[in-house]
Amino acid sequence: MKKVLIAYDSRTGNTEKMAELIAEGVRISGQEAELMKISEIKNDKALQGYDAYMFGSPTYHRDMTGGMKTFLFLVQKAGLGGKIGGAFGSHTHSGDAPGLIFDTMQYVFKMKMTSLGSFNMKEDVITTGEGIRACQDYGKAIAEEASQ
Ligand SMILES: Cc1cc2nc3c(=O)[nH]c(=O)nc-3n(C[C@H](O)[C@H](O)[C@H](O)COP(=O)(O)O)c2cc1C
């Protein structure tokens, strides 16, 4: 069984909900998903031992959160080159954070990023049938890429 880490930041719970639904998708695919708030991850050792990584942040002021910026410096120390990756987040209008995180994972950490690209969802869609399915599908796709 492949292990997927889903690490996220969320101020009002929307990106957290996405993370939970993405984890469901991973589990539906028969792989193991571990959910963690980035504030719980204290050192780069905690990032070892996974086959795929998905990082989530909402967009505030057209940027990822300050917590996610600090977290990405920790990720750099973990040396995740070649690992499968994805990035996601909730927003209302511009949704910049997932793309910024995705690019860092791809170009700086040299991770093998999902062909789906980054995953942005408007906050009012997350708990609709369409939103739930789309989040689960993102989790399923990464789980399948990890198991190839
Ligand atoms: C002060 C403030 C600034 C925001 N800036 C943006 C923004 O630049 N672009 C955007 O798409 N959404 C923006 N949002 C909306 C949030 O991204 C949205 O509410 C998101 O669902 C919050 O996710 P969370 O519940 O995981 O924290 C902003 C919200 C607040 C309160």
PDBQT file of the ligand as one rigid body, heavy atoms in Angstrom, charges set to zero:
ROOT
HETATM    1  C1  LIG A 201      -8.555  39.111   4.196  1.00  0.00    +0.000 C 
HETATM    2  C2  LIG A 201      -8.862  38.097   3.135  1.00  0.00    +0.000 A 
HETATM    3  C3  LIG A 201      -8.161  38.108   1.941  1.00  0.00    +0.000 A 
HETATM    4  C4  LIG A 201      -8.458  37.190   0.913  1.00  0.00    +0.000 A 
HETATM    5  N1  LIG A 201      -7.766  37.254  -0.259  1.00  0.00    +0.000 NA
HETATM    6  C5  LIG A 201      -8.114  36.422  -1.278  1.00  0.00    +0.000 A 
HETATM    7  C6  LIG A 201      -7.451  36.507  -2.524  1.00  0.00    +0.000 A 
HETATM    8  O1  LIG A 201      -6.538  37.308  -2.746  1.00  0.00    +0.000 OA
HETATM    9  N2  LIG A 201      -7.853  35.668  -3.515  1.00  0.00    +0.000 N 
HETATM   10  C7  LIG A 201      -8.859  34.735  -3.341  1.00  0.00    +0.000 A 
HETATM   11  O2  LIG A 201      -9.166  34.021  -4.276  1.00  0.00    +0.000 OA
HETATM   12  N3  LIG A 201      -9.487  34.613  -2.153  1.00  0.00    +0.000 NA
HETATM   13  C8  LIG A 201      -9.135  35.438  -1.115  1.00  0.00    +0.000 A 
HETATM   14  N4  LIG A 201      -9.765  35.316   0.093  1.00  0.00    +0.000 N 
HETATM   15  C9  LIG A 201     -10.796  34.271   0.284  1.00  0.00    +0.000 C 
HETATM   16  C10 LIG A 201     -10.233  32.983   0.923  1.00  0.00    +0.000 C 
HETATM   17  O3  LIG A 201      -9.249  32.403   0.094  1.00  0.00    +0.000 OA
HETATM   18  C11 LIG A 201     -11.376  31.980   1.090  1.00  0.00    +0.000 C 
HETATM   19  O4  LIG A 201     -12.295  32.467   2.061  1.00  0.00    +0.000 OA
HETATM   20  C12 LIG A 201     -10.909  30.580   1.459  1.00  0.00    +0.000 C 
HETATM   21  O5  LIG A 201     -11.985  29.684   1.310  1.00  0.00    +0.000 OA
HETATM   22  C13 LIG A 201     -10.382  30.498   2.880  1.00  0.00    +0.000 C 
HETATM   23  O6  LIG A 201      -9.922  29.189   3.097  1.00  0.00    +0.000 OA
HETATM   24  P1  LIG A 201      -9.705  28.567   4.550  1.00  0.00    +0.000 P 
HETATM   25  O7  LIG A 201     -11.065  28.392   5.151  1.00  0.00    +0.000 OA
HETATM   26  O8  LIG A 201      -9.039  27.256   4.281  1.00  0.00    +0.000 OA
HETATM   27  O9  LIG A 201      -8.860  29.510   5.329  1.00  0.00    +0.000 OA
HETATM   28  C14 LIG A 201      -9.475  36.221   1.121  1.00  0.00    +0.000 A 
HETATM   29  C15 LIG A 201     -10.162  36.192   2.361  1.00  0.00    +0.000 A 
HETATM   30  C16 LIG A 201      -9.861  37.103   3.345  1.00  0.00    +0.000 A 
HETATM   31  C17 LIG A 201     -10.628  37.044   4.652  1.00  0.00    +0.000 C 
ENDROOT
TORSDOF 0
